Amino acid sequence: MGTLPSAVNQEPGEEAVRAPLHDLCVTLRASANPERARNEKRYLKSDLRFIGVPIPAIRKAVKPLVKRGPLSERDALLQFVQQCWQTDVHEMRAAAVIALRETASILEPRDIALIENLIRRSLTWAYVDPLSIYSAGSLVERFPELVATLDRWALDDDFWVRRSAILALLIPLRRGEGDFDRFARYADEMLEEREFFIRKAIGWTLREISKERPNLIHQWIAPRTHRASGVTMREAVKYLPASQRDDLMAAYKRKRPALASSPSP
């Protein structure tokens, strides 16, 4: 089992986060579970140290710090995040991700660079997904000019960054809103990728959109059933009407498109 640092190395001017970091370490240490630590490390296949604190407990420890607490100011928040990320302890990094999610409304457009840096250093869906969905996604929704960043991410060599380009669009799409055309372009370009986490992200997003707009998803995936992977298809059709689901999966198994062409979304 990993151990939490007794103190985190701090740069000059970062005294404001000393108390929050101390409080977080104390709280996490009290919830440490060696058996859970071993299981989570094995599950995530991570080289980090684990102390065995579940995400709900980490979230409970972080919320008081960011809600009208010392980390409710942007500068202190970003210092806290970077200090947590300097450690090699999973729970500290998870706390940083949660802090960013809980304070998404105070982030500024320039903070997308920090989010991208963390995504590149994450190497696991456990950090990448909340960073892309709730942090990057919130920034892009509030500052639409940041879609240019997502366009760049969608072409990146790092598959985690490409996955983030897709998932950053998820929340408004799930509401029945959002930029479906942009998602569709990304998905179409990545549809034949062999990387599982790309295939899963496309299917996951299609599945969530289908809850509000099933016909849109049927129209989009039908002419692409011969190109999509099994994981993408199984996710995409999960909430479609049975007749549509059966039609699409039958076409997928035959490796043929279900429709010759698709109406515009």
C-alpha positions in Angstrom: 0.0 0.0 0.0 1.2 3.5 -0.7 1.6 6.2 1.9 0.6 9.8 1.7 3.4 12.4 1.9 3.7 14.1 5.3 4.1 17.3 3.3 4.0 18.3 -0.3 6.9 20.3 -1.7 5.6 23.8 -2.4 6.9 26.6 -4.5 7.1 30.2 -3.2 3.7 31.8 -3.0 1.8 28.6 -2.6 1.3 28.9 1.2 -2.4 29.3 0.5 -2.8 25.6 -0.3 -0.8 24.3 2.6 -3.8 23.9 4.9 -6.1 22.3 2.3 -3.4 19.9 1.4 -2.7 19.0 5.0 -6.5 18.5 5.7 -6.8 16.4 2.6 -3.9 14.1 3.6 -5.3 13.7 7.1 -8.7 12.8 5.8 -7.5 10.3 3.2 -5.1 8.7 5.6 -7.9 8.0 8.0 -9.8 6.2 5.3 -6.9 4.1 3.9 -7.6 0.5 3.2 -4.7 -1.7 2.3 -6.8 -4.5 0.7 -8.7 -2.0 -1.4 -5.4 -0.3 -2.4 -4.0 -3.6 -3.8 -7.3 -4.3 -5.7 -7.5 -0.9 -7.2 -3.9 -0.8 -8.3 -4.4 -4.1 -10.0 -7.7 -3.1 -11.6 -6.3 0.2 -13.0 -3.0 -1.5 -13.9 -1.2 1.6 -12.6 2.4 2.3 -11.5 1.1 4.8 -9.0 0.9 4.2 -5.2 -2.5 3.5 -3.8 -3.8 3.9 -0.3 -7.3 2.4 -0.9 -9.7 5.3 -0.5 -12.9 5.1 -2.6 -13.9 7.9 -4.9 -17.0 8.9 -2.8 -14.8 9.4 0.2 -12.3 11.5 -1.8 -15.1 13.6 -3.1 -16.4 14.1 0.5 -13.0 15.3 1.5 -12.6 17.7 -1.4 -16.0 19.3 -1.4 -15.6 21.4 1.8 -12.3 22.8 0.4 -13.8 24.0 -2.8 -17.3 25.1 -1.8 -16.8 28.5 -0.2 -13.5 27.1 1.2 -9.9 28.0 0.5 -9.9 26.5 -3.0 -13.0 28.5 -4.2 -10.5 31.0 -5.7 -9.1 30.1 -9.1 -5.4 30.7 -8.2 -5.5 28.6 -5.1 -7.4 25.9 -6.9 -4.8 25.6 -9.7 -2.0 25.5 -7.2 -3.8 22.8 -5.3 -4.3 20.7 -8.4 -0.7 21.0 -9.5 0.6 20.1 -6.0 -1.7 17.0 -5.8 -0.5 16.0 -9.3 3.2 16.2 -8.3 2.7 13.3 -6.0 2.7 9.7 -7.2 -0.4 8.8 -5.0 -3.5 7.9 -6.9 -5.9 9.3 -4.4 -4.2 12.7 -4.4 -4.4 12.9 -8.2 -8.0 11.8 -8.0 -8.6 14.6 -5.5 -7.2 17.1 -8.0 -9.5 15.8 -10.8 -12.5 16.1 -8.4 -11.5 19.6 -7.4 -11.5 20.7 -11.0 -14.9 19.1 -11.6 -16.4 20.8 -8.6 -15.1 24.2 -9.6 -15.6 24.1 -13.3 -17.5 27.4 -13.3 -14.4 29.4 -12.2 -12.0 28.0 -14.8 -11.0 30.3 -17.6 -10.3 29.6 -21.3 -6.5 29.5 -20.7 -7.0 26.7 -18.3 -7.7 24.3 -21.1 -3.9 24.0 -21.4 -3.7 22.7 -17.9 -6.5 20.2 -18.6 -4.7 19.0 -21.7 -1.4 18.6 -19.8 -3.2 16.5 -17.1 -4.9 14.4 -19.8 -1.6 13.6 -21.4 -0.1 12.6 -18.1 -3.1 10.5 -17.0 -2.6 7.3 -18.8 -5.9 6.0 -17.5 -9.6 6.5 -18.1 -10.1 7.1 -14.4 -8.6 10.6 -14.8 -9.1 11.2 -18.5 -12.8 10.8 -18.5 -13.7 13.3 -15.8 -11.1 15.7 -17.0 -12.5 15.6 -20.5 -16.2 15.4 -19.7 -16.5 17.8 -16.8 -13.5 20.1 -17.0 -12.7 20.4 -20.7 -16.4 19.9 -21.6 -17.5 22.7 -19.3 -14.9 25.1 -20.7 -15.9 24.4 -24.3 -19.6 24.8 -23.5 -18.9 28.2 -21.8 -16.3 29.4 -24.3 -17.3 28.0 -27.8 -14.1 29.3 -29.3 -12.3 26.4 -27.6 -13.7 23.9 -30.1 -10.6 24.7 -32.1 -8.7 22.9 -29.3 -11.0 19.9 -29.6 -10.4 19.9 -33.4 -6.7 19.6 -32.7 -7.2 17.0 -30.0 -9.2 14.8 -32.4 -6.1 14.5 -34.7 -3.6 14.0 -31.9 -1.2 11.0 -31.9 -2.2 10.3 -28.2 -5.4 8.2 -28.2 -6.3 9.5 -24.7 -6.3 13.0 -26.2 -8.4 11.8 -29.1 -10.8 10.2 -26.7 -11.0 13.4 -24.8 -12.1 15.3 -27.9 -15.1 13.1 -28.2 -16.0 13.0 -24.5 -15.7 16.8 -24.1 -18.9 17.1 -26.2 -20.8 14.5 -24.2 -22.8 16.5 -21.6 -24.8 18.9 -23.9 -25.3 16.0 -26.4 -26.7 13.9 -23.6 -29.2 16.7 -22.9 -30.4 16.6 -26.5 -28.4 19.7 -27.4 -24.8 20.2 -28.3 -22.7 20.0 -31.4 -23.7 16.8 -33.0 -22.1 17.6 -36.3 -18.7 18.1 -34.7 -19.1 14.8 -32.7 -20.2 13.0 -35.9 -17.1 14.3 -37.8 -14.8 13.1 -35.0 -16.6 9.8 -34.7 -16.5 9.2 -38.5 -12.8 9.9 -38.7 -12.1 7.5 -35.8 -14.7 4.8 -36.4 -12.3 2.3 -37.8 -9.6 2.8 -35.2 -8.5 -0.4 -33.4 -7.9 1.2 -30.0 -10.6 0.0 -27.5 -10.9 3.3 -25.7 -11.7 5.1 -28.9 -14.2 2.6 -29.9 -15.8 2.7 -26.5 -16.0 6.5 -26.4 -17.8 6.6 -29.7 -20.3 4.0 -28.7 -20.8 5.5 -25.3 -21.6 8.9 -26.8 -23.9 7.5 -29.4 -25.7 5.6 -26.6 -26.2 8.7 -24.5 -27.5 10.7 -27.5 -29.9 8.0 -28.4 -31.8 8.4 -25.1 -33.1 11.7 -26.4 -32.7 11.3 -30.1 -32.9 7.6 -31.1 -33.8 8.3 -34.7 -30.8 10.5 -35.2 -28.5 7.8 -34.0 -30.2 5.2 -36.1 -29.8 7.4 -39.2 -26.1 8.1 -38.4 -24.9 4.6 -37.6 -27.0 2.7 -40.2 -24.8 3.4 -43.2 -21.7 2.8 -41.1 -22.5 -0.6 -39.5 -19.9 -2.3 -41.8 -17.2 0.0 -40.4 -18.0 0.1 -36.7 -16.5 -2.2 -34.1 -18.5 -4.6 -32.0 -18.1 -2.5 -28.8 -19.2 0.6 -30.7 -22.3 -1.1 -32.1 -23.3 -2.7 -28.8 -23.1 0.6 -27.0 -24.8 2.6 -29.8 -27.9 0.4 -30.1 -28.4 -0.3 -26.4 -31.4 2.1 -25.9 -32.8 2.1 -29.5 -36.2 0.5 -30.2 -35.9 -3.2 -30.7 -36.7 -3.1 -34.4 -33.9 -0.6 -35.0 -31.5 -2.4 -32.7 -32.1 -5.7 -34.5 -31.8 -4.2 -37.9 -28.5 -2.5 -37.1 -26.9 -5.5 -35.4 -28.0 -7.8 -38.2 -26.3 -5.5 -40.7 -23.2 -5.3 -38.5 -22.9 -9.1 -38.4 -23.1 -9.3 -42.1 -20.5 -6.5 -42.4 -22.9 -4.5 -44.6 -24.4 -1.1 -44.2 -28.0 -1.1 -42.9 -28.9 1.8 -45.2 -27.4 2.9 -48.5 -27.2 6.5 -47.3 -28.0 8.6 -44.2 -30.2 11.7 -44.0 -28.4 14.7 -42.7 -28.7 15.0 -38.9 
